Every structure is written in structure tokens, then in C-alpha cells.
């Protein structure tokens, strides 16, 4: 009868094939192999007519196209009166990109499907890794000794296909848990794969290349991540990523904060609310900005951790209150970013950053309309709690998006002169305060035209002043002088000296 049998050939050794699979193979007239590059193919029954999809790997440019062609052909063969037996390495439901699509489309077409399990690559790979711990040292220049210690496979083992991982810009793993990456087909695949993995893992991170696990040709080589494309690899190659230290994943950090807030945790942390943490959040944000301004990369790493603490704390409080959870925070911002970048995750075309910003505002307006929200001002997204200079910069940047701006920087400079003239003409304290505010606002606009963040520029100026004034104080002490006893000329002389020193 018509239908599809999807049969797992196991890792490669004949004695690892299931009895159910062998019974089918010995009574069938033909099978279709995803690939003949599998050790068991040479030991299949002689009366069995073999077909394969190997030619597609040479004919088509991408694995996606190859797999689509295989799925189309298997479904067509399954329509025949006697159906089709489609055989895959390992277990059909583990690291086999064609099988899920075959199952979905066959069921949609009411085509019978039977899956015949096979021993997957996982079990022999883990066995090979355990055995490698006691193997003699390896001779390769890149080789590393096997790590001491081992974890049960159920302790967070992550699985992926090499082609799926290398197509990403960031690995889909939590780094504090081990991972197996199957089907590292070639050196070119290994080279692209390591680039993706290095977005999370250090270049020197220990990994193992396992070749032909479960067969007589089995080998395990421990080496640093950067060297995986220096080894011979093929269709039976698997990469093992050793776990990084505990505490390197967001999930672990969430558990840490949840414990802090638990009855067994810290009394101070349990008392905190969104409101009580407001000052902490603001302070940590400014400390991040300070590290950026100082170009202090070690401090930036530390301060970003402190800022992340505030984010996770607020999310944990919301979780306890039943308001929202971390997965909603992440899903919300992920969906927003993708929706507002249709030129990256869609078919939209843009000519530059200016058009990106214009599209961003259009998409935000459509989102509000779709959610039934009232019309908002373009300025509504600027926090009222921002420092005034940063707020002025933000307001003018928002207004620029709809063309509310000067035609050239000369117009801005003229406006600066105009506002200074109005300040000079002011006669009352109230007028002077208002005109000075206008001067500061137009200076923020000038900073925008010069592509300078005015808040950062003023902060750096404050820091320079503080360093130089402290030096003036030190110079006075060295000369046995008191600043309050010095006249303006003497103070100015000390200031000029300080400017040359700090």
C-alpha cells in the first residue's frame, strides 16, 4: 500500500541496528537513502535495491534547497502503490532536517507514515567521550587533554544540527550546559560554525570532535574551539561543547535573584519594590554611561552586570506579583525589534539610517492604531525624568524626524546668537531664567548638528573641571597657601598651571 516508512539506520555499526529495522530491510525490495555516506550501507542485504539523494548535494547550492528537494521526492514516492522506505542515519527524529517536514506534509495529505526508530548518534557519542577521558594524550598540535569530571547527559544536554547553528548569528545554547552539534559535514561547515559559536564562547573554549561514534573508526579529539576547522571532518563528525562555568547563563542568574527574594534569601531584597529600586536603576544607568565616557571596558562589563541585576530584580518582583515574567519581557522586545526592522526581517528596502528612523516612527504609529491607543505626540516617548539637557537633545531629535529643523548649521548658529541677545535684553529674574533656558535648548540643538551628545559633553567638561580644580587645590597646598586668601589673578595663574598638568 502507499505510504512512507522512515527508517533509522543507527550510528553505523550493523550490531547497533534495531531488529525492527533489520526485519524491514531484509524483506524490502528497495530503499531510498538520504546519503550513502554511512558505514552501514556496505552491510545492507545484497538483494536490496539502493537509491540515494547524494546527487542533490552536488546539484543544488544550499542545504535548504537540498532538503526541500528530498522532501518533495519522498512525498511523491510515498504516493506510489507500494510506497517508499526512506532511510536516514541515526534516529529519524534526531538531527534530521528533512523528517519533520515529511511528517507534517504527509499527515496534511492523509498519507500514512511509520517511523522506525534507530539508535541515535547521541548514545555512542557520549560513550566515546567518556572513554576518551582515559585515552592516551593526543599528538595534534591543537589537541587538548580531556577535561576531568563528567555530567549525566540529562543534566542540560543540548542538541543541534551544525547547519542550523551556523545559519544563526548567535548560538542557541545556554553556555553553562553541555551541547552536541551533529553533522559537521566539512571544514567549511566547521569554519562557519565556529564563527557563530565564538559570539558566545571564548576562542580557547574546550570542545571535542567525535568522528564515527559507535563504529570501528571512532575517534575523539579535544581541542580549542578556534581549531575545529583544522581537523579532518565529515558526515559522521559531531562537535561537543563543554559547559562553561556555572553562573554564565541568564537562567542561572534568574535563579540567583529568585533565591534572593525567597523566604530563605535576603531580608533587604525581599522588601524591595519597583518604587524602592527606582533610584538604584537610575544610578546604575549613570554608572554605565560613566564607564562608556571613560572608555573603561573592564568597568563597562561590571556596570552592565549591575544594570542587568536591576532588570532581573524588577522582573522577579513582577513575577511574584503575577504581572509578567521574563519570557514575556524577552518575547515582547524581540517581536518589537523584528517588527520595526522590516528591512532586516522582511522585504522592505531602505536607503540609509534616515529612512530607517522614518519607518520606525510610521510603524510605531501603526502599532498604536492597531492597539486602539489614542493619538500620541511624537515627544511622548521621551522620559520626563531625563536630565534637562539630555531631554532637550531628545526633543529636538524627535522633531527632526518630521522635518522640524534648520536647513543648515548656520541657521542654528544664528539662533544661538539670537538667544544670547534676548538673554542680554532680559530685565527681570524671570525673563533671564526663561532666556537662559532657551540658550541651553538651542545649544543642545547645536550639539545635535555637530553629532555630539550634549549630556556626555557637559559631563566630560565637569570631570575636566573637577580634575583641574583639585590640582589647583594641591598646588596651593604645596605652596602653603589657602585658596580663600588668594586673589583672582593668583587663582588664574594656578588654574593655567593645572590645565597644563591634567
C-alpha positions, 0 to 999 in steps of 0.5 A, spaced: 500 500 500 502 507 499 505 510 504 512 512 507 516 508 512 522 512 515 527 508 517 533 509 522 539 506 520 543 507 527 550 510 528 553 505 523 555 499 526 550 493 523 550 490 531 547 497 533 541 496 528 534 495 531 531 488 529 525 492 527 529 495 522 533 489 520 526 485 519 524 491 514 530 491 510 531 484 509 524 483 506 524 490 502 525 490 495 528 497 495 530 503 499 531 510 498 537 513 502 538 520 504 546 519 503 550 513 502 555 516 506 554 511 512 558 505 514 552 501 514 550 501 507 556 496 505 552 491 510 545 492 507 542 485 504 545 484 497 538 483 494 536 490 496 535 495 491 539 502 493 537 509 491 540 515 494 539 523 494 547 524 494 546 527 487 542 533 490 548 535 494 552 536 488 546 539 484 543 544 488 547 550 492 544 550 499 542 545 504 535 548 504 534 547 497 537 540 498 532 538 503 526 541 500 528 537 494 528 530 498 522 532 501 518 533 495 521 526 492 519 522 498 512 525 498 511 523 491 514 516 492 510 515 498 504 516 493 506 510 489 502 503 490 507 500 494 510 506 497 517 508 499 522 506 505 526 512 506 532 511 510 536 516 514 542 515 519 541 515 526 534 516 529 529 519 524 527 524 529 534 526 531 538 531 527 534 530 521 532 536 517 528 533 512 523 528 517 519 533 520 517 536 514 515 529 511 511 528 517 507 534 517 506 534 509 504 527 509 499 527 515 496 534 511 495 529 505 492 523 509 498 519 507 500 514 512 507 514 515 511 509 520 517 511 523 522 506 525 526 508 530 534 507 530 539 508 535 541 515 535 548 518 534 547 521 541 548 514 545 555 512 542 557 519 542 557 520 549 560 513 550 566 515 546 567 521 550 567 518 556 572 513 554 576 518 551 577 521 558 582 515 559 585 515 552 592 516 551 594 524 550 593 526 543 599 528 538 595 534 534 598 540 535 591 543 537 589 537 541 587 538 548 587 533 554 580 531 556 577 535 561 576 531 568 569 530 571 563 528 567 555 530 567 549 525 566 547 527 559 540 529 562 543 534 566 542 540 560 544 536 554 543 540 548 542 538 541 543 541 534 544 540 527 551 544 525 547 547 519 542 550 523 547 553 528 551 556 523 545 559 519 544 563 526 548 569 528 548 567 535 548 560 538 542 557 541 545 554 547 545 556 554 553 556 555 553 553 562 550 546 559 553 541 555 551 541 547 552 536 541 552 539 534 551 533 529 553 533 522 559 537 521 559 535 514 566 539 512 571 544 514 567 549 511 561 547 515 566 547 521 569 554 519 562 557 519 560 554 525 565 556 529 564 563 527 557 563 530 559 559 536 565 564 538 559 570 539 558 566 545 564 562 547 571 564 548 576 562 542 580 557 547 573 554 549 574 546 550 570 542 545 571 535 542 570 532 535 567 525 535 568 522 528 564 515 527 561 514 534 559 507 535 563 504 529 570 501 528 573 508 526 571 512 532 575 517 534 575 523 539 579 529 539 579 535 544 581 541 542 580 549 542 574 551 539 578 556 534 581 549 531 575 545 529 576 547 522 583 544 522 581 537 523 579 532 518 571 532 518 565 529 515 558 526 515 559 522 521 563 528 525 559 531 531 562 537 535 561 537 543 561 543 547 563 543 554 559 547 559 562 553 561 562 555 568 556 555 572 553 562 573 554 564 565 547 563 563 541 568 564 537 562 567 542 561 572 542 568 574 534 568 574 535 563 579 540 567 583 535 573 584 529 568 585 533 565 591 534 572 593 527 574 594 525 567 597 523 566 604 530 563 605 534 569 601 535 576 603 531 580 608 533 587 604 531 584 597 525 581 599 522 588 601 524 591 595 519 594 590 519 597 583 518 604 587 524 602 592 529 600 586 527 606 582 533 610 584 538 604 584 536 603 576 537 610 575 544 610 578 546 604 575 544 607 568 549 613 570 554 608 572 554 605 565 554 611 561 560 613 566 564 607 564 562 608 556 565 616 557 571 613 560 572 608 555 573 603 561 571 596 558 573 592 564 568 597 568 563 597 562 562 589 563 561 590 571 556 596 570 552 592 565 552 586 570 549 591 575 544 594 570 542 587 568 541 585 576 536 591 576 532 588 570 532 581 573 530 584 580 524 588 577 522 582 573 522 577 579 518 582 583 513 582 577 513 575 577 511 574 584 506 579 583 503 575 577 504 581 572 509 578 567 515 574 567 521 574 563 519 570 557 514 575 556 519 581 557 524 577 552 518 575 547 515 582 547 522 586 545 524 581 540 517 581 536 518 589 537 525 589 534 523 584 528 517 588 527 520 595 526 526 592 522 522 590 516 528 591 512 532 586 516 526 581 517 522 582 511 522 585 504 522 592 505 528 596 502 531 602 505 536 607 503 540 609 509 539 610 517 534 616 515 529 612 512 530 607 517 528 612 523 522 614 518 519 607 518 520 606 525 516 612 527 510 610 521 510 603 524 510 605 531 504 609 529 501 603 526 502 599 532 498 604 536 492 604 531 492 597 531 492 597 539 486 602 539 491 607 543 489 614 542 493 619 538 500 620 541 505 626 540 511 624 537 515 627 544 511 622 548 516 617 548 521 621 551 522 620 559 520 626 563 525 624 568 531 625 563 536 630 565 534 637 562 539 637 557 539 630 555 531 631 554 532 637 550 537 633 545 531 628 545 526 633 543 529 636 538 531 629 535 524 627 535 522 633 531 527 632 526 524 626 524 518 630 521 522 635 518 522 640 524 529 643 523 534 648 520 536 647 513 543 648 515 548 649 521 548 656 520 541 657 521 542 654 528 548 658 529 544 664 528 539 662 533 544 661 538 546 668 537 539 670 537 538 667 544 544 670 547 541 677 545 534 676 548 538 673 554 542 680 554 535 684 553 532 680 559 530 685 565 527 681 570 529 674 574 524 671 570 525 673 563 533 671 564 531 664 567 526 663 561 532 666 556 537 662 559 533 656 558 532 657 551 540 658 550 541 651 553 535 648 548 538 651 542 545 649 544 543 642 545 540 643 538 547 645 536 550 639 539 545 635 535 548 638 528 555 637 530 553 629 532 555 630 539 551 628 545 550 634 549 549 630 556 556 626 555 559 633 553 557 637 559 559 631 563 566 630 560 567 638 561 565 637 569 570 631 570 575 636 566 573 641 571 573 637 577 580 634 575 583 641 574 580 644 580 583 639 585 590 640 582 589 647 583 587 645 590 594 641 591 598 646 588 596 651 593 597 646 598 604 645 596 605 652 596 602 653 603 597 657 601 589 657 602 585 658 596 580 663 600 586 668 601 588 668 594 586 673 589 583 672 582 589 673 578 593 668 583 587 663 582 588 664 574 595 663 574 594 656 578 588 654 574 593 655 567 598 651 571 593 645 572 590 645 565 597 644 563 598 638 568 591 634 567 
